[in-house]
Amino acid sequence: MWGGYEILQGAIDMHIHSNPDIVKRPQDEYEIAIQAREVGYRAIVLKQATFYNAGTAAALVRLVPGIEIGTGIVLNHWVGGLNPEAVFCALTLGANIVWMPTYHSAFHLQVMGRALPKSAPAELQERTVQGIHISRDGKLLPQVEEICEMIAAKDAVLATGHLNMEEIELLVDAAIKKKVEKILVTHAEVYCPRLSVEQQAKLARMGAFIEHSFSACMPDMQAKFPCTPEMIVEGIRRTGADRCVMSTDLGQMFNPHPIEGMRMYVQTLLRLGIKEGDIVLMLKKNPADLLGI
């Protein structure tokens, strides 16, 4: 039985937040990379919702050798929304993941009533934006289809962001037809998209991987969007560990840092009966396959 941080040898966290960001974060990319390398991580993916960070990651790789640094682009208004040219540039620079809109998705604005969390500067919270839909009249927008083609050509990961189930299902179906082989449903239990286990299983049968993020179980989420570790376990068992990915989605001022959060997450799933072999699949093998490392 694993005990301390040795459980994280070879781990890959595909969803970590860090500074620089317009949302206040406790750590920067360098600090997180150093900590992850020290406990034996194989790779981390730094998710930046405001700009694509492949350029900064290139410098980080030189500063912190011995760990893979994954990056991506999130299609919020800050990069032009559903912008094929921004995606083309990010993928050319080496981005691993393309996320559909998060803070600026129409569903996020509907659920949260605002784009940014309270930890963002007040002047930014006051700005209003038009919510982004990826479809119209039940069909993907042409630019989303083009983006899927770009992702397929680079063998990158398509992540669903903060879309609702209807748009996620439409996206997954269309992406598979466009020969996208790596699709990740973003943090299934978090407020967006907040999928049921039946919805998770359906998307997995279609060919997507389901991301289960420990952030869903953090105290700040429980008032409006309660989630227990048992709910995550139910999703894993219903879908199958071979179609699941464990991530933390941590990097908030009020939550544990991502490395400690992942240790807690693994120990919690083990306590609830998830087998060590399934942990290896969700924390190491499946993320490695998605990232192509």
C-alpha positions as CSV (number, residue, x, y, z in Angstrom):
1,M,0.0,0.0,0.0
2,W,1.3,3.4,-0.9
3,G,1.9,5.8,1.9
4,G,3.3,9.3,1.4
5,Y,4.5,11.1,-1.7
6,E,5.9,8.0,-3.3
7,I,2.4,7.4,-4.7
8,L,3.0,10.3,-7.0
9,Q,6.0,8.7,-8.7
10,G,5.3,9.0,-12.4
11,A,2.1,11.0,-11.9
12,I,0.7,13.3,-14.5
13,D,-1.7,16.1,-13.6
14,M,-3.4,17.5,-16.7
15,H,-5.2,20.4,-15.0
16,I,-3.2,22.8,-12.8
17,H,-3.7,26.6,-12.4
18,S,-0.8,29.0,-11.7
19,N,0.4,32.5,-11.9
20,P,0.6,34.5,-14.1
21,D,-3.2,34.8,-14.2
22,I,-5.8,37.5,-13.8
23,V,-7.3,35.3,-11.0
24,K,-5.1,35.4,-7.9
25,R,-3.1,32.2,-7.5
26,P,-0.8,31.1,-4.7
27,Q,2.1,29.8,-6.9
28,D,3.7,30.4,-10.2
29,E,4.5,27.9,-12.9
30,Y,8.1,27.6,-11.8
31,E,7.3,26.8,-8.2
32,I,4.7,24.1,-9.2
33,A,7.1,22.5,-11.7
34,I,9.9,22.4,-9.0
35,Q,7.6,20.8,-6.5
36,A,6.2,18.3,-8.9
37,R,9.7,17.2,-10.1
38,E,10.8,16.8,-6.5
39,V,8.1,14.3,-5.7
40,G,8.6,12.4,-8.9
41,Y,5.9,13.6,-11.3
42,R,6.4,12.7,-14.9
43,A,4.5,15.7,-16.3
44,I,2.1,18.5,-15.5
45,V,-0.2,20.5,-17.7
46,L,-0.5,24.2,-16.8
47,K,-3.9,25.5,-17.8
48,Q,-4.0,29.2,-18.5
49,A,-7.5,30.6,-19.3
50,T,-6.3,34.0,-20.5
51,F,-3.5,33.3,-23.0
52,Y,-1.7,30.3,-24.6
53,N,1.4,29.6,-22.7
54,A,3.5,27.4,-24.9
55,G,6.1,30.1,-25.1
56,T,6.6,30.4,-21.3
57,A,6.6,26.6,-21.0
58,A,9.5,26.4,-23.4
59,A,11.6,28.5,-21.0
60,L,10.2,26.5,-18.0
61,V,11.5,23.3,-19.5
62,R,15.0,24.7,-19.6
63,L,14.7,26.0,-16.0
64,V,13.3,22.7,-14.6
65,P,14.7,19.8,-16.6
66,G,13.5,16.3,-15.7
67,I,9.7,16.9,-16.0
68,E,7.4,17.3,-19.0
69,I,5.5,20.6,-19.1
70,G,2.2,20.4,-21.0
71,T,0.4,23.6,-22.2
72,G,-2.7,24.6,-24.1
73,I,-5.1,27.2,-25.2
74,V,-8.5,28.0,-23.8
75,L,-10.9,29.5,-26.3
76,N,-12.2,32.4,-24.2
77,H,-12.6,35.9,-25.5
78,W,-9.1,36.8,-24.4
79,V,-7.7,34.8,-27.4
80,G,-10.5,35.8,-29.7
81,G,-13.0,33.1,-28.6
82,L,-13.5,30.3,-31.2
83,N,-10.5,31.6,-33.1
84,P,-8.9,29.1,-35.6
85,E,-5.8,31.3,-36.1
86,A,-5.1,31.4,-32.4
87,V,-5.5,27.6,-32.2
88,F,-3.2,27.2,-35.3
89,C,-0.5,29.3,-33.6
90,A,-0.8,27.6,-30.2
91,L,-0.5,24.1,-31.8
92,T,2.4,25.2,-33.9
93,L,4.2,26.4,-30.8
94,G,3.6,23.0,-29.2
95,A,0.3,23.2,-27.3
96,N,-0.9,19.9,-26.1
97,I,-4.6,20.7,-25.4
98,V,-7.3,22.9,-26.9
99,W,-10.0,23.7,-24.4
100,M,-13.4,24.9,-25.5
101,P,-14.5,28.2,-23.7
102,T,-14.5,28.1,-19.9
103,Y,-15.2,31.5,-18.1
104,H,-16.8,32.9,-21.3
105,S,-18.9,30.0,-22.3
106,A,-22.6,30.7,-22.4
107,F,-23.3,27.9,-20.0
108,H,-20.7,29.1,-17.5
109,L,-22.3,32.6,-17.5
110,Q,-25.7,31.0,-17.1
111,V,-24.7,28.9,-14.1
112,M,-22.4,31.4,-12.4
113,G,-24.0,34.7,-13.3
114,R,-20.6,36.2,-14.0
115,A,-17.5,35.3,-15.9
116,L,-14.8,35.5,-13.3
117,P,-14.5,34.3,-9.7
118,K,-14.3,36.8,-6.8
119,S,-10.6,36.4,-6.6
120,A,-10.2,38.3,-9.9
121,P,-9.7,42.1,-9.7
122,A,-12.9,44.1,-9.2
123,E,-12.5,46.0,-12.5
124,L,-12.4,42.8,-14.4
125,Q,-15.4,41.3,-12.6
126,E,-17.4,44.4,-13.7
127,R,-16.8,43.8,-17.4
128,T,-19.6,42.1,-19.2
129,V,-19.0,39.7,-22.1
130,Q,-21.2,37.8,-24.6
131,G,-21.5,34.1,-23.7
132,I,-19.9,31.8,-26.3
133,H,-21.9,29.0,-27.9
134,I,-20.1,26.5,-30.1
135,S,-23.2,25.6,-32.1
136,R,-26.3,27.0,-33.7
137,D,-29.5,25.1,-34.5
138,G,-28.0,21.8,-33.4
139,K,-24.9,22.1,-35.6
140,L,-21.3,23.0,-34.7
141,L,-20.2,26.4,-35.9
142,P,-17.9,26.2,-39.0
143,Q,-14.9,27.6,-37.0
144,V,-15.3,24.8,-34.4
145,E,-15.2,22.2,-37.1
146,E,-12.0,23.8,-38.5
147,I,-10.5,23.8,-35.0
148,C,-11.3,20.1,-34.7
149,E,-9.5,19.4,-38.0
150,M,-6.4,21.3,-36.7
151,I,-6.5,19.3,-33.5
152,A,-6.7,16.0,-35.4
153,A,-3.8,17.0,-37.7
154,K,-1.6,17.6,-34.7
155,D,-2.8,14.7,-32.7
156,A,-3.6,17.1,-29.8
157,V,-6.2,16.8,-27.1
158,L,-9.6,18.4,-27.5
159,A,-11.0,19.3,-24.0
160,T,-14.7,20.3,-23.6
161,G,-14.2,23.3,-21.2
162,H,-17.4,24.7,-19.5
163,L,-20.0,23.6,-22.1
164,N,-23.3,22.0,-21.2
165,M,-24.1,18.4,-22.0
166,E,-25.9,19.1,-25.2
167,E,-22.9,20.9,-26.7
168,I,-20.4,18.5,-25.3
169,E,-22.3,15.6,-26.9
170,L,-22.5,17.4,-30.2
171,L,-18.8,18.3,-30.0
172,V,-17.6,14.8,-29.2
173,D,-19.7,13.3,-32.0
174,A,-18.4,15.8,-34.6
175,A,-14.8,15.6,-33.4
176,I,-14.7,11.8,-33.7
177,K,-16.0,12.2,-37.3
178,K,-13.2,14.7,-37.9
179,K,-10.7,12.0,-36.7
180,V,-9.9,13.6,-33.4
181,E,-8.6,10.7,-31.4
182,K,-8.0,12.3,-28.0
183,I,-11.1,13.9,-26.3
184,L,-11.2,14.8,-22.7
185,V,-14.4,15.8,-20.9
186,T,-13.3,18.6,-18.6
187,H,-13.9,18.1,-14.8
188,A,-17.2,16.2,-15.1
189,E,-18.3,16.8,-11.5
190,V,-17.5,20.6,-11.3
191,Y,-20.3,23.2,-11.7
192,C,-19.7,23.3,-15.4
193,P,-20.6,20.8,-16.8
194,R,-21.8,18.9,-13.7
195,L,-22.6,15.7,-15.5
196,S,-24.5,12.8,-14.1
197,V,-22.9,9.3,-14.1
198,E,-25.2,8.3,-16.9
199,Q,-24.0,11.2,-19.0
200,Q,-20.4,10.4,-18.2
201,A,-20.9,6.8,-19.3
202,K,-22.5,7.9,-22.5
203,L,-19.7,10.2,-23.5
204,A,-17.1,7.5,-22.6
205,R,-19.0,5.0,-24.9
206,M,-18.8,7.6,-27.6
207,G,-15.0,7.7,-27.3
208,A,-14.1,10.4,-24.8
209,F,-12.1,10.2,-21.6
210,I,-13.7,11.6,-18.5
211,E,-11.7,13.9,-16.3
212,H,-12.4,13.7,-12.5
213,S,-11.0,16.7,-10.7
214,F,-10.5,16.8,-7.0
215,S,-11.4,20.5,-6.9
216,A,-15.0,19.4,-7.1
217,C,-14.7,18.1,-3.5
218,M,-13.1,21.3,-2.0
219,P,-15.0,23.2,0.7
220,D,-15.7,26.3,-1.4
221,M,-17.7,24.2,-3.9
222,Q,-20.0,22.6,-1.4
223,A,-22.6,25.3,-0.8
224,K,-23.9,25.5,-4.3
225,F,-22.4,22.5,-6.1
226,P,-21.9,19.7,-3.5
227,C,-19.7,16.8,-4.5
228,T,-18.3,14.0,-2.4
229,P,-15.4,11.7,-3.2
230,E,-18.0,8.9,-3.3
231,M,-19.7,10.6,-6.2
232,I,-16.4,10.6,-8.1
233,V,-15.9,6.9,-7.3
234,E,-19.4,6.2,-8.6
235,G,-18.5,7.9,-11.9
236,I,-15.2,6.0,-12.2
237,R,-16.9,2.6,-11.5
238,R,-19.8,3.4,-13.9
239,T,-17.5,4.5,-16.7
240,G,-14.4,2.3,-16.1
241,A,-11.0,3.5,-15.1
242,D,-9.7,2.8,-18.6
243,R,-11.8,5.8,-19.7
244,C,-11.0,8.1,-16.8
245,V,-8.3,10.7,-15.9
246,M,-7.5,12.0,-12.5
247,S,-6.6,15.7,-12.1
248,T,-6.6,18.2,-9.4
249,D,-7.8,21.5,-11.1
250,L,-6.1,23.1,-8.1
251,G,-4.2,26.4,-7.8
252,Q,-6.7,28.5,-5.9
253,M,-5.8,30.7,-2.9
254,F,-8.2,28.8,-0.6
255,N,-7.3,25.2,-1.6
256,P,-4.3,23.0,-1.0
257,H,-1.5,23.2,-3.5
258,P,-1.8,20.8,-6.5
259,I,0.9,18.4,-5.3
260,E,-0.6,18.0,-1.8
261,G,-4.1,17.9,-3.3
262,M,-3.1,15.0,-5.6
263,R,-1.7,13.1,-2.6
264,M,-4.9,13.5,-0.7
265,Y,-6.9,12.6,-3.8
266,V,-5.1,9.3,-4.4
267,Q,-5.3,8.3,-0.7
268,T,-9.0,9.2,-0.6
269,L,-9.8,7.0,-3.7
270,L,-7.8,4.1,-2.2
271,R,-9.7,4.4,1.1
272,L,-13.0,4.2,-0.9
273,G,-11.9,1.0,-2.6
274,I,-10.5,2.1,-5.9
275,K,-7.7,-0.4,-6.8
276,E,-4.1,0.7,-7.1
277,G,-4.1,-0.6,-10.7
278,D,-6.9,1.7,-11.5
279,I,-5.1,4.6,-9.9
280,V,-2.1,3.9,-12.2
281,L,-4.4,3.9,-15.2
282,M,-6.1,7.2,-14.3
283,L,-3.1,9.1,-13.0
284,K,-0.3,7.8,-15.2
285,K,-1.1,5.7,-18.3
286,N,-4.2,7.5,-19.6
287,P,-2.8,11.0,-19.2
288,A,0.5,9.8,-20.8
289,D,-1.4,8.4,-23.8
290,L,-3.4,11.6,-24.2
291,L,-0.2,13.7,-24.1
292,G,1.7,11.3,-26.3
293,I,4.6,10.9,-23.9
